[in-house]
Amino acid sequence: MAPKDRLQAPQAYRGFARLFAWLDNPQAPNAVFFTLALICALLGALDFVLERHATFPFEKVKVFYGFLGFVVCIFIVQAARLLRLLVKRNERYYD
Amino acid sequence: MIDALPAVGVPPALFLIVGGLLLPLFPGLLRALLLILLPLFTLAQILSVPFGAYGLATAFGHELVFFRLDALSFTFAVAFHIAMLLSAVYALHVRDPIEQAASLIYPGATIGAVLAGDLLSAFIFIEIMAVGSALLIWVARTEEAYRAAIRYLAIHVFAGSLFLVGVIIHENATGSLAFDVMRAGTTPGDVLILVALGIKAAFPLLHNWVQDTYPKSTVSGTLVLSFFTTKFAVYALARSFPGTEALIAVGVVMTAFPVFFAVIENDLRRVLCYSLNNQVGFMVAAIGVGTPLALNGAAGYALTNIVFEGLLFMAVGAVLFRTGTAKGTDLGGLWRSMPLTTLLCIVGALSISGMPLFSGFVAKGMILTAVAEEGHRVAFLMLLGASAGVLHHAGIKIPYFAFFAHDSGKRVAEAPAHMLAAMIAAAAICIAIGVSPSLLYAVLPYPVDYTAYTYDHVITQSQLVIFAVLAFAVLMRAGLYPPEQRAVHLDTDWLYRRLLPQLVSAIASDFAAAGQRANAVFARQTERFVAALYRHHGPSGILARSWPTGSMVLWVTLMLAGTLLAIYLFA
């Protein structure tokens, strides 16, 4: 793992790279995470405030779509780890 | 305008295919320009010609229609032209005349197949597609690419044969060659056609040729390949089998299983190929539902998918072009060197995830709404889950592992200008359709009665997307996310890349061994026969011994006496 890249000072970032330059800040991952969590909380809160039209009964659950996205994501990743155990082979397998 | 175009009734595919065949005769820069000009011409043709049947011919007592423009074929023809133009600009760096020729012939044949009004002309174009695309795989000119091209050709020529046999049976049963709605199961011919299209659409278990062959082409070749064959199959399914309930289940399965493979896959272009399977699954499921909204959704999703998945392929291709690799293990931190590519990749990722304000949201919303309206509860849930899955392997994984994640230390130049131009154009289309969906509705086959930006649609899709991103972040922080690893992952291609060759060589060696044993037995028997002959007739054998004269006289006398007796008794 390469250590945090300090070779490029902010003013050396080319053009559009300045958009992403804040990623080099050591606090960046935490900032991203907490912003995400905040947005999720807000979106979830909206479900308690505003009425949402539901075609199916299960959609009526508060924050249904949020939970679905979260749970399915976790499930997919963990199931993929199991799949990897089954199907992973050496890179040169077919050669 | 129509009268000004003398070539109005000529099938556009003819210009593109003939142009492709003649292309190697032109010098370098002109070739690249023709790759842009020819599709522009045929696009103008399609936009100005009124709906109808042109390019008629008669064969086998049937009328062949080589150029049939109606609402459905119009949508797909426009989508394919967008694809051709984007890839032509993206591939301006290509100097290989064969790749450039194939980049006209293959898309041209696909457009021909989409515009075909009867099954026979469709078949002709399908075969040209197969050859053109196999060529496009081969142009990488590596050993791997060569073998992959052969496998690809075998599979697609087989699919083409199934198609032809199906067409013949269909014609026998119905007396018509028209490329129109068929009820699957009406004749065995229809089932065969469905299977052939299933191979081309990459149905489950028939899907692996996509991941096996597409990534083995060149940077620009893979892009061109990704657009056409699968979306043509979607068109053909929409044309011939709309409302076939079985397709809903098939589509749902198609959206589900590639996601797992995509999560563990290391080569980002293979990830995008699994993503292609998943996306086509949405279209197939929508075709299965069959209502006008669903078919609009399928066609609209095909068009928008061409643009945003193309954008993702372009971004990963640009990374491959600059760094020499597309493997997640070897990439990361490229936002420093390729910030614009990163940004454009993110636009594609947001679009494929169905984020509001991007084109994917509009089209996917139509499909989901159509499925829900028809009451398909399970399918609806599964498609929602698959949407979260898409976000994961395409929306997050591709940009994250290519451009962010750990710093790979690679410092390269930004993508070349022409690639950036193509990507910016694609991103612009994604945002334009996202912000103003009527741009998309204008080209859809059926009248659109759908509102994309309702509070329900926006809040539900936003929740789905943002919470899924949160899940990714949580897994990462908890160290529970599987790291990228160098590996090959077995899929159904194992059956014909490992099992089949092993079986064939095992059977062959068994036959060889059996043959050798049979030979050995035969040789031994012959030896024994010769030895016996030698024993009896050889120098020491009974029959070769010299007999004394006296006993010979005795035997002759006895024989004469016997003969006399026999004559006296029986004569």
Interface residues (C-beta under 8 A of the other chain):
Chain A: M1 A2 K4 D5 Q8 Y13 R14 G15 F16 A17 R18 L19 F20 L23 P29 V32 F33 L36 A37 I39 C40 L43 G44 L46 D47 L50 R52 H53 T55 F56 F58 E59 V63 Y65 G66 F67 L68 G69 F70 V71 V72 C73 I74 I76 V77 Q78 A79 A80 R81 L83 R84 L86 V87 K88 R89 N90 E91 R92 Y93 Y94
Chain B: V259 F260 F261 V263 I264 G333 W335 R336 S337 P339 L340 T342 L343 A372 E373 R377 F380 L381 L384 G385 A388 G389 L391 H392 F404 H406 D407 S408 G409 E414 Y455 D456 I459 T460 Q461 S462 Q463 L464 V465 I466 F467 A468 V469 L470 A471 F472 A473 V474 L475 R477 L480 Y481 P482 Q485 R486 A487 V488 H489 L490 D491 R497 R498
